[in-house]
Amino acid sequence: MIKRDPTPFLPLTPAAFHVLLTLADGPRHGYQILKDVEERTDGEVVLSTGTLYGLIKRFLDDELILEMRPAAGDDERRRTYKLSVLGREVAEAEATRLERLVRAARGANLLTRPRAT
């Protein structure tokens, strides 16, 4: 298996990052992804089904996610997705990129420094 570089996929749009972030917690079907993103962001990000399924199509084409076969007894129409190894690496690379941006913003006194706990 050839290891692919995650950096060509960066930067991710906020919607794309939220979908990968949700799938980092484990496999989800479309409706679960929509609800998890909304809950994780306290309602600040509400994906439309068109946006979600456009991202899913792109992620499948780019091999960032994989479609899982329905388990016995599950609704055959419900598609469940999980992160691929590359998808996890892309999500991690984006999280690292965002972390650097926040560190730079703190260095420029745009954000207050976190309190020591």
Summary of the structure (lengths in Angstrom):
residues: 117
radius of gyration: 16.2
end to end distance: 43.3
largest distance: 55.3
contacts: 282
relative contact order: 0.17
helix: 52%
strand: 9%
